[in-house]
């Protein structure tokens, strides 16, 4: 079987570690007078910690491994906690994997298990694994999930999920799971391709992350029987308990889109269930929420919700390490483990004052002390989006004699179908006199087709907006004024991808996303400020939902109810039915 260790030791390094533990070889770093958060026993233990290379060699009170060249760090009055593990990240919410990693490291997260869907869609498996290997050299460990479905309905896109490709990717050490599995109905209905890929994941010993919001107990049984091992979609404590009872891990979410953790924990604590098979996740939170923190922020919420601090830290350390088969290297402060260690001033304050990653002092008081190198993204087909000619008549739905399926937003992620008889002027649908409606279109990133629709409940006073950060990788265009929508779209083309708002003949906001139209190379701190500006602007235009970027991102995500824009047309999710087909651009 392939060695699945992230940082395997050679024979000499292994023996050096043993000799350091005995005191025959001197430690590189020695931490004194600390109180160790022992996630294995649930104790707080006064200990010294000796580090050799990347690994912890010794935890105890001996000092015979300290020599002249040993660096000594006094941690009196501080607690040592294992580095946090984020079990379910989406590293392309305007930030990219590198900018995300360098920010969250300063907040204590030293390992990220990431969704690869955006990269999966943009490169072949050889390029993808080469990118994974390059990112694996960063101070923060970036690990991956392998999708088994495209999340935007298209029979053609399913060709990317062949058994040969999935097997090749899952066999990589940095690939720790399959999923998240949004097209779980294909599994329980017995689609051959999905069954084969689930069997491959099982044979390779990889976990399978589910995505089953609102699933009944019978459906959860079917998914667990089919090999799903965890799910992060519990909305209530009872739903989390159902998953735990069936042998799944329950990943408790607190994201910008679903800030559910306090209520989930209250329900679980009231039920007095065992929490050893629970984890916590930020689930791809958007930049404005990261101003509060990352894993440290949701740990703080967990402790404030009444969870004992050591139990909370377990949910972000040893629990995910055990789930992903990483507990031989990560998740605790113990001999032989990688030296990912956080220095905390107080058990109730999860934001560290110092961060060690693999034995190196990497951050102090929120400031990174080491540099992160960005890949040459062009080597991986992550470039500016292509431009093409488009006219205002392409954007507006043509005349329709009948009830038009309007996409009505009822929350940041959920829409309802609202059938309306709409007026027509000059051969197109006219919403000039229709309060609360905007035009909503999805433009093919290659310039072949457009899906033209109408939306309600988004922003009544929005003139024109375009955004290339969507699940399908196409361009969302929204607004009441076709000229301003066109202006915003053309500006998105000019800057190579991004978010643009236009009004009164002017561009009033732009955020370039030149890495595939989805990501920026700006720091996360810069993105936080820029996205806050966008959210404030849209609020003035009548947008009332609380996670704007996800609302736009999910316009083309055909795994969410009820009606979406898709490469095939306006799409009814439950029925998997095209209500209005796409049109050729320019016709």
C-alpha positions as CSV (number, residue, x, y, z in Angstrom):
1,X,0.0,0.0,0.0
2,X,1.2,3.5,-0.8
3,X,2.8,5.5,2.0
4,X,0.0,7.9,2.9
5,X,2.1,10.1,5.3
6,X,2.3,13.8,4.4
7,X,5.9,14.2,5.7
8,X,7.5,10.7,5.7
9,X,10.7,10.3,7.6
10,X,13.8,8.6,6.2
11,X,15.8,6.2,8.4
12,X,18.2,8.7,9.7
13,X,15.6,11.3,10.5
14,X,13.6,8.7,12.3
15,X,16.6,7.7,14.4
16,X,17.5,11.3,15.2
17,X,14.0,11.7,16.5
18,X,14.4,8.7,18.7
19,X,17.8,9.9,20.0
20,X,16.4,13.3,20.7
21,X,13.7,11.8,22.8
22,X,16.4,9.9,24.8
23,X,18.5,13.0,25.2
24,X,21.4,11.6,23.1
25,X,20.8,14.2,20.3
26,X,20.0,17.8,21.0
27,X,16.7,19.3,20.1
28,X,16.4,22.1,17.6
29,X,13.7,23.9,19.6
30,X,12.6,23.4,23.2
31,X,9.5,25.0,24.7
32,X,9.5,25.4,28.4
33,X,6.9,25.9,31.2
34,X,3.8,25.4,29.0
35,X,0.4,24.0,29.8
36,X,-0.3,21.4,27.0
37,X,-3.9,20.9,25.9
38,X,-3.8,17.1,25.7
39,X,-6.6,16.3,23.3
40,X,-6.0,12.6,23.8
41,X,-7.0,12.5,27.5
42,X,-8.8,15.8,27.8
43,X,-6.3,17.0,30.4
44,X,-4.2,20.1,30.8
45,X,-0.7,18.9,31.5
46,X,2.3,21.1,32.5
47,X,5.0,20.0,30.1
48,X,8.1,20.9,28.1
49,X,8.2,20.1,24.4
50,X,11.3,19.2,22.4
51,X,11.3,19.5,18.6
52,X,13.7,18.0,16.1
53,X,13.3,19.1,12.5
54,X,9.6,19.1,11.6
55,X,8.5,16.7,14.4
56,X,7.9,16.6,18.1
57,X,10.4,14.4,19.8
58,X,9.6,14.6,23.5
59,X,6.8,15.9,25.8
60,X,7.6,15.9,29.5
61,X,9.9,17.5,32.1
62,X,13.4,16.2,31.0
63,X,16.0,18.7,29.8
64,X,18.8,16.5,28.6
65,X,17.9,17.1,25.0
66,X,18.8,20.9,25.4
67,X,22.2,21.9,24.0
68,X,24.1,25.0,23.1
69,X,22.4,25.2,19.7
70,X,18.9,24.5,20.9
71,X,16.6,27.4,20.7
72,X,14.6,27.7,23.9
73,X,11.1,29.3,23.9
74,X,9.6,30.1,27.3
75,X,5.9,29.6,27.3
76,X,5.1,30.4,30.9
77,X,1.5,31.4,31.4
78,X,0.6,30.1,27.9
79,X,-1.3,27.0,26.7
80,X,0.0,24.9,23.8
81,X,-2.7,23.6,21.5
82,X,-2.4,21.5,18.3
83,X,-2.7,23.5,15.0
84,X,-6.3,23.7,13.8
85,X,-7.6,21.5,10.9
86,X,-10.3,22.9,8.6
87,X,-12.0,19.8,7.3
88,X,-14.0,21.4,4.5
89,X,-12.7,24.5,2.8
90,X,-13.5,26.0,-0.6
91,X,-10.3,27.9,-1.5
92,X,-11.7,30.0,-4.3
93,X,-14.1,32.5,-2.8
94,X,-12.3,35.5,-4.4
95,X,-9.2,34.4,-2.5
96,X,-7.0,31.6,-3.8
97,X,-5.5,28.6,-1.8
98,X,-2.2,30.5,-1.1
99,X,-3.8,33.8,0.1
100,X,-6.3,31.8,2.2
101,X,-3.5,29.7,3.7
102,X,-1.3,32.6,4.6
103,X,-4.1,34.5,6.3
104,X,-5.6,31.6,8.3
105,X,-2.2,30.4,9.4
106,X,-1.8,33.6,11.5
107,X,-5.1,32.6,13.1
108,X,-4.1,29.1,14.0
109,X,-5.3,26.9,11.1
110,X,-2.3,24.8,9.9
111,X,-4.1,22.3,7.7
112,X,-6.9,22.7,5.1
113,X,-8.8,20.0,3.4
114,X,-10.0,21.7,0.3
115,X,-12.6,21.3,-2.5
116,X,-10.9,21.0,-5.9
117,X,-14.0,21.6,-8.1
118,X,-12.8,24.8,-9.7
119,X,-9.3,23.4,-10.5
120,X,-10.8,20.0,-11.5
121,X,-12.8,21.9,-14.2
122,X,-9.8,23.8,-15.6
123,X,-7.0,21.3,-16.0
124,X,-6.2,17.7,-16.7
125,X,-5.3,15.3,-13.9
126,X,-1.6,15.6,-14.5
127,X,-1.7,19.4,-14.2
128,X,-3.9,19.1,-11.1
129,X,-1.6,16.7,-9.3
130,X,1.4,18.9,-10.2
131,X,-0.4,21.9,-8.6
132,X,-1.3,19.8,-5.6
133,X,2.4,18.8,-5.2
134,X,3.5,22.5,-5.5
135,X,1.0,23.7,-2.9
136,X,2.0,20.8,-0.6
137,X,5.3,22.5,0.0
138,X,3.7,25.5,1.7
139,X,3.9,25.9,5.5
140,X,0.2,25.2,5.8
141,X,-0.7,21.7,4.7
142,X,-3.2,22.0,1.8
143,X,-5.0,18.7,1.2
144,X,-7.9,17.9,-1.2
145,X,-11.2,16.3,-1.9
146,X,-12.0,14.8,-5.4
147,X,-15.5,15.6,-6.7
148,X,-17.6,12.9,-8.2
149,X,-20.2,15.2,-9.8
150,X,-20.0,18.7,-11.4
151,X,-22.6,20.5,-9.2
152,X,-24.0,22.2,-12.3
153,X,-26.2,19.9,-14.4
154,X,-24.7,19.0,-17.7
155,X,-24.5,15.4,-19.2
156,X,-21.3,16.5,-21.1
157,X,-19.6,17.6,-17.9
158,X,-20.1,14.1,-16.4
159,X,-17.4,12.9,-18.9
160,X,-14.8,14.6,-16.6
161,X,-15.7,12.2,-13.8
162,X,-14.6,9.0,-15.4
163,X,-13.5,6.1,-13.2
164,X,-9.9,6.3,-14.5
165,X,-9.6,10.0,-13.7
166,X,-11.2,9.7,-10.3
167,X,-8.9,6.7,-9.4
168,X,-5.8,8.5,-10.5
169,X,-6.6,11.6,-8.4
170,X,-7.9,9.7,-5.3
171,X,-4.7,7.7,-5.3
172,X,-2.6,10.8,-4.5
173,X,-1.5,11.1,-0.8
174,X,-2.8,14.7,-0.6
175,X,-6.3,13.5,-1.7
176,X,-8.0,12.6,1.5
177,X,-11.6,12.2,0.4
178,X,-14.1,12.0,-2.4
179,X,-16.8,14.6,-2.5
180,X,-18.5,16.6,-1.5
181,X,-21.2,14.5,-3.0
182,X,-23.9,17.0,-4.2
183,X,-25.5,14.6,-6.8
184,X,-26.3,11.9,-4.1
185,X,-29.5,11.0,-5.9
186,X,-27.4,9.4,-8.6
187,X,-25.8,7.2,-5.9
188,X,-29.0,6.0,-4.4
189,X,-30.7,5.5,-7.8
190,X,-27.8,3.3,-8.8
191,X,-26.1,5.2,-11.7
192,X,-23.2,3.0,-12.8
193,X,-20.6,5.8,-13.0
194,X,-21.3,7.0,-9.4
195,X,-21.3,3.5,-8.0
196,X,-18.0,2.7,-9.6
197,X,-16.4,5.9,-8.3
198,X,-17.7,5.2,-4.8
199,X,-16.2,1.7,-4.9
200,X,-12.9,3.2,-6.0
201,X,-12.9,5.6,-3.0
202,X,-13.6,2.6,-0.7
203,X,-10.9,0.5,-2.2
204,X,-8.3,3.3,-1.8
205,X,-9.4,3.9,1.8
206,X,-10.6,7.4,1.2
207,X,-13.5,9.1,3.0
208,X,-16.6,10.4,1.2
209,X,-18.1,13.7,2.2
210,X,-21.8,14.0,1.7
211,X,-24.0,17.0,1.0
212,X,-27.5,16.1,1.9
213,X,-29.5,19.0,3.4
214,X,-32.9,18.0,4.8
215,X,-32.3,14.3,4.0
216,X,-34.8,11.9,5.6
217,X,-33.6,9.2,7.9
218,X,-34.2,6.6,5.2
219,X,-32.2,8.6,2.7
220,X,-29.3,9.0,5.2
221,X,-29.4,5.2,5.7
222,X,-29.1,4.7,1.9
223,X,-26.2,7.2,1.7
224,X,-24.4,5.5,4.6
225,X,-24.9,2.1,3.0
226,X,-23.5,3.5,-0.2
227,X,-20.3,4.7,1.5
228,X,-20.9,8.3,2.6
229,X,-18.9,8.8,5.8
230,X,-19.6,12.4,6.8
231,X,-22.0,15.2,6.1
232,X,-21.8,19.0,6.9
233,X,-25.4,19.8,6.0
234,X,-27.1,19.4,9.4
235,X,-29.4,22.4,10.0
236,X,-30.6,21.2,13.4
237,X,-29.1,19.3,16.3
238,X,-31.5,16.4,15.6
239,X,-30.2,16.1,12.0
240,X,-26.6,16.0,13.3
241,X,-27.6,13.3,15.9
242,X,-29.2,11.2,13.1
243,X,-25.9,11.3,11.2
244,X,-24.0,10.3,14.3
245,X,-26.3,7.4,15.1
246,X,-25.8,6.0,11.6
247,X,-22.0,6.0,12.0
248,X,-21.3,9.1,10.0
249,X,-19.2,12.0,11.3
250,X,-21.2,15.1,11.7
251,X,-19.4,18.2,10.6
252,X,-20.9,21.2,12.3
253,X,-20.9,24.3,10.1
254,X,-20.6,28.0,10.8
255,X,-20.2,29.7,7.5
256,X,-21.0,33.1,6.0
257,X,-24.0,31.4,4.3
258,X,-25.0,29.0,7.1
259,X,-24.1,30.5,10.6
260,X,-25.5,27.5,12.4
261,X,-23.0,26.4,15.0
262,X,-24.4,27.9,18.3
263,X,-27.8,26.3,17.8
264,X,-26.4,23.0,16.7
265,X,-24.2,22.8,19.7
266,X,-27.0,23.8,22.1
267,X,-29.0,20.9,20.7
268,X,-26.2,18.4,21.0
269,X,-25.2,19.5,24.5
270,X,-28.8,19.2,25.6
271,X,-29.0,15.7,24.2
272,X,-25.7,14.8,26.0
273,X,-24.4,12.9,23.0
274,X,-20.8,11.8,22.5
275,X,-19.0,14.4,20.4
276,X,-15.9,12.4,19.4
277,X,-17.2,12.0,15.9
278,X,-18.0,15.7,15.3
279,X,-15.9,18.3,13.5
280,X,-16.4,22.1,12.9
281,X,-16.0,23.9,9.5
282,X,-16.2,27.3,8.0
283,X,-17.3,25.7,4.7
284,X,-15.9,28.2,2.3
285,X,-16.8,31.4,4.1
286,X,-16.6,34.6,2.1
287,X,-14.1,37.4,2.9
288,X,-16.3,39.7,5.0
289,X,-16.9,37.0,7.6
290,X,-13.1,36.3,7.9
291,X,-12.7,39.7,9.5
292,X,-13.9,38.0,12.6
293,X,-11.5,35.1,12.2
294,X,-11.5,31.6,10.8
295,X,-11.4,28.3,12.8
296,X,-10.5,30.4,15.8
297,X,-13.7,32.4,15.4
298,X,-16.0,29.4,15.3
299,X,-14.1,27.8,18.2
300,X,-14.8,31.0,20.2
301,X,-18.5,30.7,19.3
302,X,-18.4,27.0,20.4
303,X,-16.9,27.9,23.8
304,X,-19.4,30.8,24.2
305,X,-22.2,28.3,23.5
306,X,-21.2,26.2,26.5
307,X,-18.9,23.6,25.0
308,X,-16.0,22.9,27.4
309,X,-12.8,24.4,25.8
310,X,-10.8,21.1,25.5
311,X,-13.9,19.5,23.9
312,X,-14.0,22.4,21.4
313,X,-10.3,22.1,20.6
314,X,-10.8,18.4,19.9
315,X,-13.4,19.2,17.2
316,X,-10.8,21.2,15.4
317,X,-7.7,19.0,16.0
318,X,-7.8,15.3,16.8
319,X,-11.3,14.6,15.5
320,X,-10.6,15.7,11.9
321,X,-7.1,14.2,12.1
322,X,-8.6,10.8,13.1
323,X,-11.4,11.1,10.5
324,X,-9.0,11.7,7.6
325,X,-6.4,9.1,8.8
326,X,-3.9,11.8,9.7
327,X,-3.7,11.2,13.4
328,X,-0.3,9.5,13.1
329,X,1.0,12.9,12.1
330,X,-1.5,15.6,13.1
331,X,-4.1,16.6,15.6
332,X,-2.1,16.4,18.9
333,X,1.0,17.5,20.8
334,X,2.8,14.2,21.2
335,X,6.1,12.5,20.2
336,X,6.3,11.7,16.5
337,X,3.7,14.2,15.4
338,X,4.4,17.2,13.2
339,X,5.2,20.3,15.3
340,X,2.1,22.3,14.4
341,X,1.7,24.1,17.8
342,X,-0.4,27.2,18.8
343,X,0.4,29.4,21.8
344,X,-2.8,30.6,23.5
345,X,-3.0,33.2,26.2
346,X,-6.3,31.8,27.6
347,X,-8.3,28.6,27.0
348,X,-11.3,30.7,26.1
349,X,-9.4,32.7,23.5
350,X,-8.6,30.4,20.5
351,X,-6.7,33.1,18.5
352,X,-3.0,32.3,19.0
353,X,-0.3,34.7,19.9
354,X,2.3,32.5,18.2
355,X,2.1,29.8,15.6
356,X,4.5,27.0,14.9
357,X,4.1,25.1,11.6
358,X,6.3,22.0,11.4
359,X,8.7,23.3,14.0
360,X,9.1,26.8,12.4
361,X,7.8,30.0,14.1
362,X,5.5,31.1,11.3
363,X,3.3,33.8,12.9
364,X,3.2,36.1,15.9
365,X,0.4,38.3,17.1
366,X,-1.5,37.9,13.8
367,X,1.5,38.7,11.6
368,X,3.1,36.1,9.3
369,X,6.8,35.6,9.7
370,X,7.4,33.5,6.7
371,X,6.7,34.0,3.0
372,X,4.3,32.0,0.8
373,X,5.1,31.6,-2.9
374,X,2.3,31.8,-5.4
375,X,2.3,29.2,-8.2
376,X,2.6,30.5,-11.8
377,X,-1.1,30.1,-12.3
378,X,-0.8,30.3,-16.1
379,X,1.0,26.9,-16.0
380,X,-2.3,25.4,-14.7
381,X,-4.7,27.1,-17.2
382,X,-5.7,29.6,-14.6
383,X,-5.7,32.8,-16.6
384,X,-7.9,35.9,-17.3
385,X,-11.2,35.1,-18.8
386,X,-11.6,35.5,-22.6
387,X,-13.7,38.3,-24.0
388,X,-16.2,38.4,-26.9
389,X,-18.7,40.7,-28.4
390,X,-22.1,41.0,-26.8
391,X,-25.1,43.3,-27.2
392,X,-27.9,44.4,-24.9
393,X,-30.4,42.3,-27.0
394,X,-28.5,39.2,-26.0
395,X,-29.1,39.8,-22.3
396,X,-32.9,40.4,-22.2
397,X,-35.3,37.5,-22.5
398,X,-37.2,37.5,-25.8
399,X,-40.9,37.9,-26.0
400,X,-42.8,35.0,-24.4
401,X,-46.4,34.3,-24.7
402,X,-47.3,32.6,-21.4
403,X,-46.3,32.4,-17.8
404,X,-42.6,33.1,-17.4
405,X,-40.7,31.2,-14.8
406,X,-39.2,33.9,-12.5
407,X,-36.4,33.0,-10.1
408,X,-37.5,34.4,-6.7
409,X,-34.8,34.6,-4.0
410,X,-36.2,33.7,-0.6
411,X,-32.7,33.5,1.1
412,X,-29.1,33.9,0.0
413,X,-29.1,30.3,-1.5
414,X,-32.7,29.2,-2.0
415,X,-35.0,30.3,-4.8
416,X,-38.7,29.6,-5.6
417,X,-40.3,29.4,-9.0
418,X,-42.8,32.2,-9.5
419,X,-44.7,32.1,-12.8
420,X,-45.7,35.5,-14.1
421,X,-47.3,36.9,-17.2
422,X,-44.9,39.7,-18.2
423,X,-45.3,42.6,-20.7
424,X,-43.5,42.7,-24.0
425,X,-42.0,45.7,-25.8
426,X,-40.1,45.7,-29.0
427,X,-39.9,41.9,-29.1
428,X,-38.4,41.4,-25.6
429,X,-39.8,41.1,-22.0
430,X,-40.1,44.6,-20.4
431,X,-39.9,44.9,-16.6
432,X,-39.7,48.7,-16.6
433,X,-43.1,48.9,-14.7
434,X,-42.6,45.7,-12.7
435,X,-41.5,46.5,-9.2
436,X,-39.1,44.0,-7.5
437,X,-37.9,42.3,-10.7
438,X,-34.5,42.4,-12.4
439,X,-33.1,40.7,-15.5
440,X,-30.8,37.8,-14.7
441,X,-28.6,36.1,-17.2
442,X,-25.8,33.6,-17.4
443,X,-23.3,34.1,-20.2
444,X,-21.2,31.2,-21.4
445,X,-17.6,31.9,-20.6
446,X,-16.7,30.7,-24.2
447,X,-19.3,33.0,-25.8
448,X,-21.6,30.4,-27.3
449,X,-24.8,30.7,-25.4
450,X,-26.8,32.8,-23.0
451,X,-29.4,31.8,-20.5
452,X,-31.8,34.8,-20.0
453,X,-34.2,35.0,-17.1
454,X,-36.0,37.2,-14.6
455,X,-35.3,37.3,-10.9
456,X,-37.1,38.8,-7.9
457,X,-36.0,39.4,-4.4
458,X,-32.4,40.3,-5.3
459,X,-32.0,44.1,-5.5
460,X,-34.8,46.3,-6.7
461,X,-32.6,49.4,-7.4
462,X,-29.7,47.6,-9.2
463,X,-28.9,49.1,-12.6
464,X,-26.3,46.7,-13.8
465,X,-23.9,44.1,-12.3
466,X,-21.7,41.3,-13.7
467,X,-19.7,38.7,-11.9
468,X,-17.5,35.9,-13.2
469,X,-17.3,34.0,-9.9
470,X,-20.1,31.4,-10.4
471,X,-20.2,27.7,-9.8
472,X,-20.4,26.9,-13.5
473,X,-17.5,29.3,-14.3
474,X,-19.8,31.4,-16.5
475,X,-20.7,35.1,-16.1
476,X,-23.8,36.2,-14.1
477,X,-25.3,39.5,-15.3
478,X,-28.0,41.2,-13.2
479,X,-29.9,44.4,-13.2
480,X,-32.9,46.5,-14.3
481,X,-31.1,48.5,-17.0
482,X,-29.8,46.5,-20.0
483,X,-27.4,49.3,-20.9
484,X,-25.8,49.2,-17.5
485,X,-25.8,45.4,-17.5
486,X,-23.9,45.5,-20.8
487,X,-21.5,48.1,-19.5
488,X,-20.7,46.0,-16.4
489,X,-20.3,42.9,-18.6
490,X,-17.9,44.5,-21.0
491,X,-15.9,45.9,-18.0
492,X,-15.6,42.3,-16.6
493,X,-14.1,41.3,-20.0
494,X,-11.7,44.3,-19.9
495,X,-10.3,43.4,-16.5
496,X,-10.1,39.7,-17.3
497,X,-12.8,38.6,-14.8
498,X,-14.2,39.9,-11.6
499,X,-17.2,41.7,-10.1
500,X,-18.4,45.0,-11.6
501,X,-21.3,47.3,-10.8
502,X,-22.4,50.0,-13.2
503,X,-24.8,52.9,-12.8
504,X,-25.5,56.2,-14.6
505,X,-23.0,55.5,-17.3
506,X,-20.2,54.9,-14.8
507,X,-18.4,51.9,-13.3
508,X,-19.1,52.4,-9.6
509,X,-17.3,49.3,-8.3
510,X,-14.9,46.7,-9.6
511,X,-13.0,43.8,-8.1
512,X,-10.7,42.1,-10.6
513,X,-10.6,38.3,-10.3
514,X,-8.0,37.6,-13.0
515,X,-7.3,34.0,-11.9
516,X,-9.9,32.1,-13.9
517,X,-12.5,34.7,-13.2
518,X,-12.9,33.3,-9.7
519,X,-9.8,34.2,-7.7
520,X,-7.6,37.2,-6.9
521,X,-3.9,37.3,-6.0
522,X,-4.6,40.2,-3.5
523,X,-4.1,39.5,0.2
524,X,-7.2,38.4,2.1
525,X,-7.1,41.5,4.2
526,X,-7.4,43.6,1.0
527,X,-10.2,41.3,-0.2
528,X,-12.1,41.7,3.1
529,X,-12.1,45.5,2.7
530,X,-13.0,45.4,-0.9
531,X,-15.9,42.9,-0.4
532,X,-17.2,44.9,2.5
533,X,-17.4,47.8,0.1
534,X,-19.4,45.7,-2.4
535,X,-21.8,44.4,0.2
536,X,-22.5,47.9,1.5
537,X,-23.1,49.2,-2.1
538,X,-25.5,46.4,-2.9
539,X,-27.4,46.9,0.4
540,X,-28.0,50.5,-0.8
541,X,-29.5,49.0,-4.0
542,X,-32.0,46.9,-2.1
543,X,-30.1,43.7,-1.6
544,X,-31.4,42.3,1.8
545,X,-29.7,38.9,1.9
546,X,-26.6,38.5,4.0
547,X,-24.1,36.7,1.8
548,X,-24.1,38.4,-1.6
549,X,-21.1,36.6,-3.2
550,X,-22.6,33.2,-2.5
551,X,-26.0,34.3,-3.8
552,X,-24.4,35.1,-7.1
553,X,-22.1,32.1,-6.9
554,X,-25.1,29.8,-6.6
555,X,-27.1,31.2,-9.5
556,X,-25.8,28.3,-11.7
557,X,-25.5,25.6,-8.9
558,X,-28.2,23.1,-9.9
559,X,-28.0,21.1,-6.6
560,X,-29.9,23.7,-4.7
561,X,-33.7,24.4,-4.9
562,X,-35.7,25.4,-6.7
563,X,-34.9,27.1,-10.0
564,X,-31.5,28.1,-11.5
565,X,-29.7,29.4,-14.5
566,X,-27.7,26.7,-16.3
567,X,-25.8,26.0,-19.5
568,X,-28.9,24.3,-20.8
569,X,-31.4,27.0,-19.8
570,X,-33.6,28.0,-16.8
571,X,-33.6,24.8,-14.9
572,X,-36.0,23.2,-12.4
573,X,-33.8,21.4,-10.0
574,X,-36.0,18.8,-8.5
575,X,-37.5,17.7,-11.8
576,X,-34.1,18.1,-13.7
577,X,-36.1,19.9,-16.4
578,X,-35.2,22.8,-18.6
579,X,-38.0,25.3,-18.5
580,X,-36.5,27.8,-20.9
581,X,-33.6,26.8,-23.2
582,X,-30.5,28.8,-23.8
583,X,-30.0,30.9,-26.9
584,X,-27.1,31.4,-29.2
585,X,-25.3,34.7,-28.5
586,X,-25.9,37.2,-31.4
587,X,-29.1,35.6,-32.5
